[in-house]
């Protein structure tokens, strides 16, 4: 099919059309798991871990049993600093 015919085709493709609520929820959950994996790789050296919750928040914990609830990247970083007991420079983590 040529480009023009393809652009005129209004049928949605199953792989790109996400209107099903369950599919949207699965994509959000998958993205949250990917973010969590990246965060854990970054904060591992500080003795802090991040785990997703069933809701819209994350639980940040240290090895001493302390934990904090965080809702976004800013609050995750703040919780990590508090639980690690030191300042963390996000621009100097790699």
PyMOL Python script that loads the backbone (N, CA, C, O; Angstrom):
from pymol import cmd

cmd.read_pdbstr("""\
ATOM      1  N   UNK A   1       0.849  -1.161   0.000  1.00  0.00           N
ATOM      2  CA  UNK A   1       0.000   0.000   0.000  1.00  0.00           C
ATOM      3  C   UNK A   1       0.899   1.230   0.000  1.00  0.00           C
ATOM      4  O   UNK A   1       1.894   1.281   0.723  1.00  0.00           O
ATOM      5  N   UNK A   2       0.544   2.222  -0.817  1.00  0.00           N
ATOM      6  CA  UNK A   2       1.352   3.439  -0.867  1.00  0.00           C
ATOM      7  C   UNK A   2       1.066   4.312   0.357  1.00  0.00           C
ATOM      8  O   UNK A   2       0.101   4.082   1.086  1.00  0.00           O
ATOM      9  N   UNK A   3       1.905   5.299   0.563  1.00  0.00           N
ATOM     10  CA  UNK A   3       1.759   6.180   1.715  1.00  0.00           C
ATOM     11  C   UNK A   3       0.444   6.921   1.746  1.00  0.00           C
ATOM     12  O   UNK A   3      -0.161   7.066   2.809  1.00  0.00           O
ATOM     13  N   UNK A   4      -0.010   7.392   0.600  1.00  0.00           N
ATOM     14  CA  UNK A   4      -1.274   8.130   0.549  1.00  0.00           C
ATOM     15  C   UNK A   4      -2.445   7.231   0.931  1.00  0.00           C
ATOM     16  O   UNK A   4      -3.293   7.617   1.736  1.00  0.00           O
ATOM     17  N   UNK A   5      -2.490   6.040   0.356  1.00  0.00           N
ATOM     18  CA  UNK A   5      -3.573   5.109   0.701  1.00  0.00           C
ATOM     19  C   UNK A   5      -3.521   4.738   2.179  1.00  0.00           C
ATOM     20  O   UNK A   5      -4.557   4.613   2.832  1.00  0.00           O
ATOM     21  N   UNK A   6      -2.325   4.565   2.692  1.00  0.00           N
ATOM     22  CA  UNK A   6      -2.188   4.244   4.110  1.00  0.00           C
ATOM     23  C   UNK A   6      -2.670   5.359   5.012  1.00  0.00           C
ATOM     24  O   UNK A   6      -3.263   5.102   6.060  1.00  0.00           O
ATOM     25  N   UNK A   7      -2.417   6.611   4.609  1.00  0.00           N
ATOM     26  CA  UNK A   7      -2.858   7.733   5.437  1.00  0.00           C
ATOM     27  C   UNK A   7      -4.361   7.949   5.348  1.00  0.00           C
ATOM     28  O   UNK A   7      -4.959   8.517   6.261  1.00  0.00           O
ATOM     29  N   UNK A   8      -4.968   7.509   4.277  1.00  0.00           N
ATOM     30  CA  UNK A   8      -6.412   7.649   4.139  1.00  0.00           C
ATOM     31  C   UNK A   8      -7.163   6.527   4.847  1.00  0.00           C
ATOM     32  O   UNK A   8      -8.362   6.645   5.101  1.00  0.00           O
ATOM     33  N   UNK A   9      -6.486   5.472   5.157  1.00  0.00           N
ATOM     34  CA  UNK A   9      -7.111   4.348   5.837  1.00  0.00           C
ATOM     35  C   UNK A   9      -7.397   4.749   7.274  1.00  0.00           C
ATOM     36  O   UNK A   9      -6.463   4.998   8.035  1.00  0.00           O
ATOM     37  N   UNK A  10      -8.650   4.817   7.659  1.00  0.00           N
ATOM     38  CA  UNK A  10      -9.022   5.271   8.997  1.00  0.00           C
ATOM     39  C   UNK A  10      -9.173   4.132   9.985  1.00  0.00           C
ATOM     40  O   UNK A  10      -9.416   4.376  11.167  1.00  0.00           O
ATOM     41  N   UNK A  11      -9.036   2.898   9.533  1.00  0.00           N
ATOM     42  CA  UNK A  11      -9.140   1.782  10.460  1.00  0.00           C
ATOM     43  C   UNK A  11      -7.969   1.823  11.424  1.00  0.00           C
ATOM     44  O   UNK A  11      -6.824   2.031  11.022  1.00  0.00           O
ATOM     45  N   UNK A  12      -8.266   1.623  12.698  1.00  0.00           N
ATOM     46  CA  UNK A  12      -7.191   1.611  13.686  1.00  0.00           C
ATOM     47  C   UNK A  12      -6.595   0.219  13.763  1.00  0.00           C
ATOM     48  O   UNK A  12      -7.282  -0.776  13.532  1.00  0.00           O
ATOM     49  N   UNK A  13      -5.344   0.157  14.081  1.00  0.00           N
ATOM     50  CA  UNK A  13      -4.643  -1.106  14.207  1.00  0.00           C
ATOM     51  C   UNK A  13      -4.682  -1.534  15.669  1.00  0.00           C
ATOM     52  O   UNK A  13      -4.597  -0.694  16.564  1.00  0.00           O
ATOM     53  N   UNK A  14      -4.805  -2.806  15.909  1.00  0.00           N
ATOM     54  CA  UNK A  14      -4.915  -3.306  17.277  1.00  0.00           C
ATOM     55  C   UNK A  14      -3.704  -2.956  18.139  1.00  0.00           C
ATOM     56  O   UNK A  14      -3.825  -2.813  19.356  1.00  0.00           O
ATOM     57  N   UNK A  15      -2.549  -2.819  17.515  1.00  0.00           N
ATOM     58  CA  UNK A  15      -1.332  -2.562  18.282  1.00  0.00           C
ATOM     59  C   UNK A  15      -1.161  -1.099  18.656  1.00  0.00           C
ATOM     60  O   UNK A  15      -0.424  -0.786  19.591  1.00  0.00           O
ATOM     61  N   UNK A  16      -1.818  -0.210  17.953  1.00  0.00           N
ATOM     62  CA  UNK A  16      -1.643   1.208  18.241  1.00  0.00           C
ATOM     63  C   UNK A  16      -2.879   1.857  18.827  1.00  0.00           C
ATOM     64  O   UNK A  16      -2.789   2.964  19.358  1.00  0.00           O
ATOM     65  N   UNK A  17      -4.014   1.218  18.749  1.00  0.00           N
ATOM     66  CA  UNK A  17      -5.255   1.779  19.249  1.00  0.00           C
ATOM     67  C   UNK A  17      -5.531   1.241  20.650  1.00  0.00           C
ATOM     68  O   UNK A  17      -5.939   0.092  20.817  1.00  0.00           O
ATOM     69  N   UNK A  18      -5.307   2.073  21.635  1.00  0.00           N
ATOM     70  CA  UNK A  18      -5.524   1.644  23.014  1.00  0.00           C
ATOM     71  C   UNK A  18      -6.721   2.413  23.563  1.00  0.00           C
ATOM     72  O   UNK A  18      -6.578   3.502  24.119  1.00  0.00           O
ATOM     73  N   UNK A  19      -7.883   1.834  23.397  1.00  0.00           N
ATOM     74  CA  UNK A  19      -9.093   2.445  23.949  1.00  0.00           C
ATOM     75  C   UNK A  19      -9.685   1.576  25.047  1.00  0.00           C
ATOM     76  O   UNK A  19     -10.536   2.029  25.814  1.00  0.00           O
ATOM     77  N   UNK A  20      -9.247   0.354  25.122  1.00  0.00           N
ATOM     78  CA  UNK A  20      -9.726  -0.563  26.144  1.00  0.00           C
ATOM     79  C   UNK A  20      -9.121  -0.177  27.493  1.00  0.00           C
ATOM     80  O   UNK A  20      -7.901  -0.057  27.612  1.00  0.00           O
ATOM     81  N   UNK A  21      -9.963   0.019  28.508  1.00  0.00           N
ATOM     82  CA  UNK A  21      -9.480   0.443  29.820  1.00  0.00           C
ATOM     83  C   UNK A  21      -8.485  -0.555  30.406  1.00  0.00           C
ATOM     84  O   UNK A  21      -7.494  -0.156  31.018  1.00  0.00           O
ATOM     85  N   UNK A  22      -8.744  -1.848  30.222  1.00  0.00           N
ATOM     86  CA  UNK A  22      -7.819  -2.862  30.734  1.00  0.00           C
ATOM     87  C   UNK A  22      -6.456  -2.759  30.062  1.00  0.00           C
ATOM     88  O   UNK A  22      -5.426  -2.929  30.715  1.00  0.00           O
ATOM     89  N   UNK A  23      -6.447  -2.486  28.774  1.00  0.00           N
ATOM     90  CA  UNK A  23      -5.182  -2.344  28.047  1.00  0.00           C
ATOM     91  C   UNK A  23      -4.423  -1.114  28.528  1.00  0.00           C
ATOM     92  O   UNK A  23      -3.205  -1.159  28.703  1.00  0.00           O
ATOM     93  N   UNK A  24      -5.138  -0.027  28.740  1.00  0.00           N
ATOM     94  CA  UNK A  24      -4.502   1.191  29.258  1.00  0.00           C
ATOM     95  C   UNK A  24      -3.891   0.917  30.626  1.00  0.00           C
ATOM     96  O   UNK A  24      -2.768   1.340  30.901  1.00  0.00           O
ATOM     97  N   UNK A  25      -4.619   0.215  31.478  1.00  0.00           N
ATOM     98  CA  UNK A  25      -4.104  -0.125  32.808  1.00  0.00           C
ATOM     99  C   UNK A  25      -2.863  -1.007  32.717  1.00  0.00           C
ATOM    100  O   UNK A  25      -1.921  -0.831  33.490  1.00  0.00           O
ATOM    101  N   UNK A  26      -2.853  -1.958  31.775  1.00  0.00           N
ATOM    102  CA  UNK A  26      -1.675  -2.819  31.612  1.00  0.00           C
ATOM    103  C   UNK A  26      -0.465  -2.018  31.159  1.00  0.00           C
ATOM    104  O   UNK A  26       0.644  -2.248  31.641  1.00  0.00           O
ATOM    105  N   UNK A  27      -0.663  -1.080  30.238  1.00  0.00           N
ATOM    106  CA  UNK A  27       0.444  -0.246  29.760  1.00  0.00           C
ATOM    107  C   UNK A  27       0.969   0.624  30.897  1.00  0.00           C
ATOM    108  O   UNK A  27       2.182   0.766  31.051  1.00  0.00           O
ATOM    109  N   UNK A  28       0.085   1.203  31.688  1.00  0.00           N
ATOM    110  CA  UNK A  28       0.511   2.025  32.824  1.00  0.00           C
ATOM    111  C   UNK A  28       1.295   1.194  33.832  1.00  0.00           C
ATOM    112  O   UNK A  28       2.317   1.645  34.349  1.00  0.00           O
ATOM    113  N   UNK A  29       0.821  -0.021  34.115  1.00  0.00           N
ATOM    114  CA  UNK A  29       1.510  -0.885  35.067  1.00  0.00           C
ATOM    115  C   UNK A  29       2.893  -1.274  34.555  1.00  0.00           C
ATOM    116  O   UNK A  29       3.864  -1.275  35.312  1.00  0.00           O
ATOM    117  N   UNK A  30       2.977  -1.604  33.268  1.00  0.00           N
ATOM    118  CA  UNK A  30       4.260  -1.958  32.671  1.00  0.00           C
ATOM    119  C   UNK A  30       5.238  -0.789  32.738  1.00  0.00           C
ATOM    120  O   UNK A  30       6.409  -0.979  33.067  1.00  0.00           O
ATOM    121  N   UNK A  31       4.767   0.415  32.431  1.00  0.00           N
ATOM    122  CA  UNK A  31       5.623   1.599  32.501  1.00  0.00           C
ATOM    123  C   UNK A  31       6.076   1.863  33.927  1.00  0.00           C
ATOM    124  O   UNK A  31       7.219   2.260  34.152  1.00  0.00           O
ATOM    125  N   UNK A  32       5.191   1.648  34.891  1.00  0.00           N
ATOM    126  CA  UNK A  32       5.553   1.843  36.296  1.00  0.00           C
ATOM    127  C   UNK A  32       6.625   0.846  36.723  1.00  0.00           C
ATOM    128  O   UNK A  32       7.544   1.202  37.461  1.00  0.00           O
ATOM    129  N   UNK A  33       6.515  -0.392  36.267  1.00  0.00           N
ATOM    130  CA  UNK A  33       7.530  -1.397  36.582  1.00  0.00           C
ATOM    131  C   UNK A  33       8.876  -1.049  35.955  1.00  0.00           C
ATOM    132  O   UNK A  33       9.920  -1.263  36.571  1.00  0.00           O
ATOM    133  N   UNK A  34       8.858  -0.517  34.738  1.00  0.00           N
ATOM    134  CA  UNK A  34      10.102  -0.096  34.088  1.00  0.00           C
ATOM    135  C   UNK A  34      10.749   1.053  34.850  1.00  0.00           C
ATOM    136  O   UNK A  34      11.962   1.054  35.063  1.00  0.00           O
ATOM    137  N   UNK A  35       9.941   2.036  35.264  1.00  0.00           N
ATOM    138  CA  UNK A  35      10.481   3.162  36.044  1.00  0.00           C
ATOM    139  C   UNK A  35      11.065   2.676  37.361  1.00  0.00           C
ATOM    140  O   UNK A  35      12.116   3.148  37.794  1.00  0.00           O
ATOM    141  N   UNK A  36      10.382   1.734  37.993  1.00  0.00           N
ATOM    142  CA  UNK A  36      10.849   1.203  39.274  1.00  0.00           C
ATOM    143  C   UNK A  36      12.197   0.512  39.112  1.00  0.00           C
ATOM    144  O   UNK A  36      13.078   0.671  39.957  1.00  0.00           O
ATOM    145  N   UNK A  37      12.365  -0.243  38.052  1.00  0.00           N
ATOM    146  CA  UNK A  37      13.640  -0.928  37.806  1.00  0.00           C
ATOM    147  C   UNK A  37      14.768   0.086  37.634  1.00  0.00           C
ATOM    148  O   UNK A  37      15.853  -0.097  38.187  1.00  0.00           O
ATOM    149  N   UNK A  38      14.524   1.144  36.878  1.00  0.00           N
ATOM    150  CA  UNK A  38      15.533   2.186  36.675  1.00  0.00           C
ATOM    151  C   UNK A  38      15.871   2.869  38.002  1.00  0.00           C
ATOM    152  O   UNK A  38      17.041   3.080  38.319  1.00  0.00           O
ATOM    153  N   UNK A  39      14.834   3.212  38.774  1.00  0.00           N
ATOM    154  CA  UNK A  39      15.058   3.866  40.067  1.00  0.00           C
ATOM    155  C   UNK A  39      15.870   2.983  41.003  1.00  0.00           C
ATOM    156  O   UNK A  39      16.772   3.471  41.685  1.00  0.00           O
ATOM    157  N   UNK A  40      15.567   1.704  41.044  1.00  0.00           N
ATOM    158  CA  UNK A  40      16.324   0.800  41.913  1.00  0.00           C
ATOM    159  C   UNK A  40      17.775   0.683  41.484  1.00  0.00           C
ATOM    160  O   UNK A  40      18.660   0.579  42.334  1.00  0.00           O
ATOM    161  N   UNK A  41      18.037   0.698  40.191  1.00  0.00           N
ATOM    162  CA  UNK A  41      19.427   0.680  39.719  1.00  0.00           C
ATOM    163  C   UNK A  41      20.164   1.941  40.147  1.00  0.00           C
ATOM    164  O   UNK A  41      21.349   1.886  40.474  1.00  0.00           O
ATOM    165  N   UNK A  42      19.476   3.072  40.146  1.00  0.00           N
ATOM    166  CA  UNK A  42      20.112   4.339  40.529  1.00  0.00           C
ATOM    167  C   UNK A  42      20.345   4.450  42.037  1.00  0.00           C
ATOM    168  O   UNK A  42      21.388   4.943  42.467  1.00  0.00           O
ATOM    169  N   UNK A  43      19.392   3.999  42.832  1.00  0.00           N
ATOM    170  CA  UNK A  43      19.462   4.214  44.282  1.00  0.00           C
ATOM    171  C   UNK A  43      20.062   3.046  45.054  1.00  0.00           C
ATOM    172  O   UNK A  43      20.216   3.136  46.272  1.00  0.00           O
ATOM    173  N   UNK A  44      20.403   1.961  44.383  1.00  0.00           N
ATOM    174  CA  UNK A  44      20.958   0.791  45.066  1.00  0.00           C
ATOM    175  C   UNK A  44      22.199   1.139  45.885  1.00  0.00           C
ATOM    176  O   UNK A  44      22.344   0.662  47.010  1.00  0.00           O
ATOM    177  N   UNK A  45      23.072   1.943  45.354  1.00  0.00           N
ATOM    178  CA  UNK A  45      24.319   2.275  46.053  1.00  0.00           C
ATOM    179  C   UNK A  45      24.085   3.136  47.292  1.00  0.00           C
ATOM    180  O   UNK A  45      24.991   3.299  48.110  1.00  0.00           O
ATOM    181  N   UNK A  46      22.899   3.678  47.438  1.00  0.00           N
ATOM    182  CA  UNK A  46      22.554   4.470  48.623  1.00  0.00           C
ATOM    183  C   UNK A  46      21.840   3.622  49.675  1.00  0.00           C
ATOM    184  O   UNK A  46      21.455   4.140  50.722  1.00  0.00           O
ATOM    185  N   UNK A  47      21.661   2.337  49.414  1.00  0.00           N
ATOM    186  CA  UNK A  47      21.005   1.446  50.358  1.00  0.00           C
ATOM    187  C   UNK A  47      19.499   1.643  50.435  1.00  0.00           C
ATOM    188  O   UNK A  47      18.877   1.360  51.460  1.00  0.00           O
ATOM    189  N   UNK A  48      18.920   2.129  49.349  1.00  0.00           N
ATOM    190  CA  UNK A  48      17.492   2.424  49.309  1.00  0.00           C
ATOM    191  C   UNK A  48      16.870   1.679  48.134  1.00  0.00           C
ATOM    192  O   UNK A  48      17.489   1.539  47.079  1.00  0.00           O
ATOM    193  N   UNK A  49      15.645   1.202  48.323  1.00  0.00           N
ATOM    194  CA  UNK A  49      14.932   0.539  47.234  1.00  0.00           C
ATOM    195  C   UNK A  49      13.565   1.178  47.034  1.00  0.00           C
ATOM    196  O   UNK A  49      13.005   1.785  47.947  1.00  0.00           O
ATOM    197  N   UNK A  50      13.045   1.031  45.837  1.00  0.00           N
ATOM    198  CA  UNK A  50      11.741   1.586  45.473  1.00  0.00           C
ATOM    199  C   UNK A  50      10.888   0.428  44.967  1.00  0.00           C
ATOM    200  O   UNK A  50      11.343  -0.382  44.159  1.00  0.00           O
ATOM    201  N   UNK A  51       9.648   0.356  45.447  1.00  0.00           N
ATOM    202  CA  UNK A  51       8.740  -0.671  44.930  1.00  0.00           C
ATOM    203  C   UNK A  51       7.401  -0.032  44.600  1.00  0.00           C
ATOM    204  O   UNK A  51       6.948   0.874  45.300  1.00  0.00           O
ATOM    205  N   UNK A  52       6.779  -0.498  43.547  1.00  0.00           N
ATOM    206  CA  UNK A  52       5.483   0.069  43.164  1.00  0.00           C
ATOM    207  C   UNK A  52       4.387  -0.435  44.085  1.00  0.00           C
ATOM    208  O   UNK A  52       4.489  -1.526  44.646  1.00  0.00           O
ATOM    209  N   UNK A  53       3.355   0.347  44.237  1.00  0.00           N
ATOM    210  CA  UNK A  53       2.191  -0.083  44.998  1.00  0.00           C
ATOM    211  C   UNK A  53       1.080  -0.453  44.034  1.00  0.00           C
ATOM    212  O   UNK A  53       1.218  -0.296  42.821  1.00  0.00           O
ATOM    213  N   UNK A  54       0.005  -0.932  44.569  1.00  0.00           N
ATOM    214  CA  UNK A  54      -1.133  -1.237  43.705  1.00  0.00           C
ATOM    215  C   UNK A  54      -1.864   0.039  43.304  1.00  0.00           C
ATOM    216  O   UNK A  54      -2.668   0.027  42.372  1.00  0.00           O
ATOM    217  N   UNK A  55      -1.593   1.128  43.996  1.00  0.00           N
ATOM    218  CA  UNK A  55      -2.217   2.411  43.669  1.00  0.00           C
ATOM    219  C   UNK A  55      -1.305   3.265  42.828  1.00  0.00           C
ATOM    220  O   UNK A  55      -0.526   2.758  42.021  1.00  0.00           O
ATOM    221  N   UNK A  56      -1.405   4.557  43.018  1.00  0.00           N
ATOM    222  CA  UNK A  56      -0.620   5.487  42.204  1.00  0.00           C
ATOM    223  C   UNK A  56       0.630   5.979  42.927  1.00  0.00           C
ATOM    224  O   UNK A  56       1.180   7.021  42.571  1.00  0.00           O
ATOM    225  N   UNK A  57       1.078   5.248  43.930  1.00  0.00           N
ATOM    226  CA  UNK A  57       2.258   5.685  44.663  1.00  0.00           C
ATOM    227  C   UNK A  57       3.324   4.597  44.686  1.00  0.00           C
ATOM    228  O   UNK A  57       3.102   3.465  44.256  1.00  0.00           O
ATOM    229  N   UNK A  58       4.489   4.979  45.202  1.00  0.00           N
ATOM    230  CA  UNK A  58       5.625   4.076  45.363  1.00  0.00           C
ATOM    231  C   UNK A  58       5.964   4.001  46.847  1.00  0.00           C
ATOM    232  O   UNK A  58       5.656   4.919  47.607  1.00  0.00           O
ATOM    233  N   UNK A  59       6.591   2.919  47.251  1.00  0.00           N
ATOM    234  CA  UNK A  59       7.096   2.790  48.616  1.00  0.00           C
ATOM    235  C   UNK A  59       8.614   2.764  48.532  1.00  0.00           C
ATOM    236  O   UNK A  59       9.196   1.916  47.855  1.00  0.00           O
ATOM    237  N   UNK A  60       9.242   3.697  49.222  1.00  0.00           N
ATOM    238  CA  UNK A  60      10.701   3.794  49.262  1.00  0.00           C
ATOM    239  C   UNK A  60      11.140   3.252  50.620  1.00  0.00           C
ATOM    240  O   UNK A  60      10.607   3.664  51.650  1.00  0.00           O
ATOM    241  N   UNK A  61      12.101   2.336  50.632  1.00  0.00           N
ATOM    242  CA  UNK A  61      12.526   1.702  51.881  1.00  0.00           C
ATOM    243  C   UNK A  61      14.043   1.600  51.945  1.00  0.00           C
ATOM    244  O   UNK A  61      14.730   1.574  50.924  1.00  0.00           O
ATOM    245  N   UNK A  62      14.547   1.542  53.183  1.00  0.00           N
ATOM    246  CA  UNK A  62      15.977   1.313  53.371  1.00  0.00           C
ATOM    247  C   UNK A  62      16.179  -0.040  54.036  1.00  0.00           C
ATOM    248  O   UNK A  62      15.211  -0.724  54.367  1.00  0.00           O
ATOM    249  N   UNK A  63      17.434  -0.425  54.230  1.00  0.00           N
ATOM    250  CA  UNK A  63      17.745  -1.748  54.776  1.00  0.00           C
ATOM    251  C   UNK A  63      17.512  -1.840  56.275  1.00  0.00           C
ATOM    252  O   UNK A  63      17.545  -2.934  56.840  1.00  0.00           O
ATOM    253  N   UNK A  64      17.275  -0.702  56.929  1.00  0.00           N
ATOM    254  CA  UNK A  64      17.029  -0.690  58.367  1.00  0.00           C
ATOM    255  C   UNK A  64      15.547  -0.834  58.697  1.00  0.00           C
ATOM    256  O   UNK A  64      15.167  -0.839  59.867  1.00  0.00           O
ATOM    257  N   UNK A  65      14.715  -0.950  57.673  1.00  0.00           N
ATOM    258  CA  UNK A  65      13.284  -1.125  57.902  1.00  0.00           C
ATOM    259  C   UNK A  65      12.465   0.147  57.785  1.00  0.00           C
ATOM    260  O   UNK A  65      11.241   0.104  57.906  1.00  0.00           O
ATOM    261  N   UNK A  66      13.111   1.268  57.554  1.00  0.00           N
ATOM    262  CA  UNK A  66      12.383   2.515  57.375  1.00  0.00           C
ATOM    263  C   UNK A  66      11.743   2.573  55.999  1.00  0.00           C
ATOM    264  O   UNK A  66      12.283   2.037  55.031  1.00  0.00           O
ATOM    265  N   UNK A  67      10.593   3.226  55.916  1.00  0.00           N
ATOM    266  CA  UNK A  67       9.945   3.367  54.614  1.00  0.00           C
ATOM    267  C   UNK A  67       9.133   4.649  54.546  1.00  0.00           C
ATOM    268  O   UNK A  67       8.696   5.181  55.567  1.00  0.00           O
ATOM    269  N   UNK A  68       8.942   5.128  53.346  1.00  0.00           N
ATOM    270  CA  UNK A  68       8.173   6.339  53.075  1.00  0.00           C
ATOM    271  C   UNK A  68       7.338   6.108  51.822  1.00  0.00           C
ATOM    272  O   UNK A  68       7.729   5.345  50.939  1.00  0.00           O
ATOM    273  N   UNK A  69       6.196   6.763  51.751  1.00  0.00           N
ATOM    274  CA  UNK A  69       5.343   6.719  50.567  1.00  0.00           C
ATOM    275  C   UNK A  69       5.688   7.922  49.704  1.00  0.00           C
ATOM    276  O   UNK A  69       5.851   9.032  50.212  1.00  0.00           O
ATOM    277  N   UNK A  70       5.800   7.699  48.390  1.00  0.00           N
ATOM    278  CA  UNK A  70       6.139   8.765  47.445  1.00  0.00           C
ATOM    279  C   UNK A  70       5.208   8.679  46.238  1.00  0.00           C
ATOM    280  O   UNK A  70       4.832   7.590  45.803  1.00  0.00           O
ATOM    281  N   UNK A  71       4.844   9.844  45.707  1.00  0.00           N
ATOM    282  CA  UNK A  71       3.870   9.890  44.613  1.00  0.00           C
ATOM    283  C   UNK A  71       4.455  10.291  43.260  1.00  0.00           C
ATOM    284  O   UNK A  71       3.835  10.052  42.224  1.00  0.00           O
ATOM    285  N   UNK A  72       5.644  10.897  43.260  1.00  0.00           N
ATOM    286  CA  UNK A  72       6.260  11.331  42.006  1.00  0.00           C
ATOM    287  C   UNK A  72       7.771  11.305  42.176  1.00  0.00           C
ATOM    288  O   UNK A  72       8.280  10.966  43.245  1.00  0.00           O
ATOM    289  N   UNK A  73       8.472  11.661  41.128  1.00  0.00           N
ATOM    290  CA  UNK A  73       9.936  11.590  41.163  1.00  0.00           C
ATOM    291  C   UNK A  73      10.538  12.499  42.227  1.00  0.00           C
ATOM    292  O   UNK A  73      11.502  12.119  42.892  1.00  0.00           O
ATOM    293  N   UNK A  74       9.981  13.693  42.394  1.00  0.00           N
ATOM    294  CA  UNK A  74      10.497  14.603  43.422  1.00  0.00           C
ATOM    295  C   UNK A  74      10.365  14.008  44.814  1.00  0.00           C
ATOM    296  O   UNK A  74      11.306  14.054  45.606  1.00  0.00           O
ATOM    297  N   UNK A  75       9.198  13.449  45.111  1.00  0.00           N
ATOM    298  CA  UNK A  75       9.001  12.882  46.448  1.00  0.00           C
ATOM    299  C   UNK A  75       9.777  11.573  46.629  1.00  0.00           C
ATOM    300  O   UNK A  75      10.140  11.221  47.751  1.00  0.00           O
ATOM    301  N   UNK A  76      10.032  10.851  45.531  1.00  0.00           N
ATOM    302  CA  UNK A  76      10.878   9.658  45.621  1.00  0.00           C
ATOM    303  C   UNK A  76      12.302  10.061  45.992  1.00  0.00           C
ATOM    304  O   UNK A  76      12.914   9.446  46.864  1.00  0.00           O
ATOM    305  N   UNK A  77      12.824  11.081  45.340  1.00  0.00           N
ATOM    306  CA  UNK A  77      14.174  11.555  45.646  1.00  0.00           C
ATOM    307  C   UNK A  77      14.256  12.067  47.084  1.00  0.00           C
ATOM    308  O   UNK A  77      15.221  11.782  47.794  1.00  0.00           O
ATOM    309  N   UNK A  78      13.258  12.811  47.504  1.00  0.00           N
ATOM    310  CA  UNK A  78      13.228  13.326  48.881  1.00  0.00           C
ATOM    311  C   UNK A  78      13.208  12.176  49.893  1.00  0.00           C
ATOM    312  O   UNK A  78      13.926  12.217  50.892  1.00  0.00           O
ATOM    313  N   UNK A  79      12.395  11.160  49.639  1.00  0.00           N
ATOM    314  CA  UNK A  79      12.328  10.001  50.532  1.00  0.00           C
ATOM    315  C   UNK A  79      13.654   9.239  50.535  1.00  0.00           C
ATOM    316  O   UNK A  79      14.099   8.776  51.585  1.00  0.00           O
ATOM    317  N   UNK A  80      14.281   9.109  49.383  1.00  0.00           N
ATOM    318  CA  UNK A  80      15.571   8.426  49.298  1.00  0.00           C
ATOM    319  C   UNK A  80      16.632   9.148  50.116  1.00  0.00           C
ATOM    320  O   UNK A  80      17.409   8.518  50.834  1.00  0.00           O
ATOM    321  N   UNK A  81      16.661  10.461  50.004  1.00  0.00           N
ATOM    322  CA  UNK A  81      17.626  11.245  50.787  1.00  0.00           C
ATOM    323  C   UNK A  81      17.388  11.076  52.281  1.00  0.00           C
ATOM    324  O   UNK A  81      18.335  10.898  53.048  1.00  0.00           O
ATOM    325  N   UNK A  82      16.132  11.132  52.691  1.00  0.00           N
ATOM    326  CA  UNK A  82      15.801  10.992  54.105  1.00  0.00           C
ATOM    327  C   UNK A  82      16.183   9.614  54.624  1.00  0.00           C
ATOM    328  O   UNK A  82      16.777   9.494  55.696  1.00  0.00           O
ATOM    329  N   UNK A  83      15.844   8.573  53.867  1.00  0.00           N
ATOM    330  CA  UNK A  83      16.135   7.213  54.309  1.00  0.00           C
ATOM    331  C   UNK A  83      17.611   6.844  54.182  1.00  0.00           C
ATOM    332  O   UNK A  83      18.101   6.011  54.944  1.00  0.00           O
ATOM    333  N   UNK A  84      18.319   7.444  53.245  1.00  0.00           N
ATOM    334  CA  UNK A  84      19.751   7.178  53.091  1.00  0.00           C
ATOM    335  C   UNK A  84      20.566   7.981  54.099  1.00  0.00           C
ATOM    336  O   UNK A  84      21.708   7.633  54.399  1.00  0.00           O
ATOM    337  N   UNK A  85      19.975   9.055  54.619  1.00  0.00           N
ATOM    338  CA  UNK A  85      20.678   9.876  55.594  1.00  0.00           C
ATOM    339  C   UNK A  85      21.723  10.784  54.984  1.00  0.00           C
ATOM    340  O   UNK A  85      22.634  11.239  55.677  1.00  0.00           O
ATOM    341  N   UNK A  86      21.605  11.051  53.707  1.00  0.00           N
ATOM    342  CA  UNK A  86      22.544  11.957  53.050  1.00  0.00           C
ATOM    343  C   UNK A  86      21.909  12.553  51.802  1.00  0.00           C
ATOM    344  O   UNK A  86      20.899  12.066  51.294  1.00  0.00           O
ATOM    345  N   UNK A  87      22.526  13.608  51.334  1.00  0.00           N
ATOM    346  CA  UNK A  87      22.043  14.293  50.141  1.00  0.00           C
ATOM    347  C   UNK A  87      22.379  13.474  48.893  1.00  0.00           C
ATOM    348  O   UNK A  87      23.446  12.868  48.798  1.00  0.00           O
ATOM    349  N   UNK A  88      21.459  13.469  47.954  1.00  0.00           N
ATOM    350  CA  UNK A  88      21.665  12.750  46.702  1.00  0.00           C
ATOM    351  C   UNK A  88      21.540  13.742  45.558  1.00  0.00           C
ATOM    352  O   UNK A  88      20.517  14.411  45.415  1.00  0.00           O
ATOM    353  N   UNK A  89      22.569  13.833  44.758  1.00  0.00           N
ATOM    354  CA  UNK A  89      22.540  14.705  43.599  1.00  0.00           C
ATOM    355  C   UNK A  89      22.082  13.904  42.387  1.00  0.00           C
ATOM    356  O   UNK A  89      22.841  13.069  41.895  1.00  0.00           O
ATOM    357  N   UNK A  90      20.869  14.125  41.889  1.00  0.00           N
ATOM    358  CA  UNK A  90      20.368  13.306  40.778  1.00  0.00           C
ATOM    359  C   UNK A  90      21.144  13.501  39.483  1.00  0.00           C
ATOM    360  O   UNK A  90      21.066  12.664  38.584  1.00  0.00           O
ATOM    361  N   UNK A  91      21.884  14.586  39.377  1.00  0.00           N
ATOM    362  CA  UNK A  91      22.671  14.822  38.172  1.00  0.00           C
ATOM    363  C   UNK A  91      24.041  14.158  38.233  1.00  0.00           C
ATOM    364  O   UNK A  91      24.779  14.149  37.247  1.00  0.00           O
ATOM    365  N   UNK A  92      24.376  13.603  39.392  1.00  0.00           N
ATOM    366  CA  UNK A  92      25.678  12.990  39.576  1.00  0.00           C
ATOM    367  C   UNK A  92      25.547  11.508  39.960  1.00  0.00           C
ATOM    368  O   UNK A  92      26.348  10.990  40.738  1.00  0.00           O
ATOM    369  N   UNK A  93      24.538  10.838  39.410  1.00  0.00           N
ATOM    370  CA  UNK A  93      24.280   9.463  39.834  1.00  0.00           C
ATOM    371  C   UNK A  93      24.799   8.417  38.868  1.00  0.00           C
ATOM    372  O   UNK A  93      24.859   7.237  39.213  1.00  0.00           O
ATOM    373  N   UNK A  94      25.168   8.815  37.689  1.00  0.00           N
ATOM    374  CA  UNK A  94      25.568   7.822  36.691  1.00  0.00           C
ATOM    375  C   UNK A  94      27.061   7.661  36.649  1.00  0.00           C
ATOM    376  O   UNK A  94      27.574   6.864  35.863  1.00  0.00           O
TER     377      UNK A  94
END
""", "prot")
cmd.dss("prot")
cmd.show_as("cartoon", "prot")
cmd.util.cbc("prot")
cmd.orient("prot")
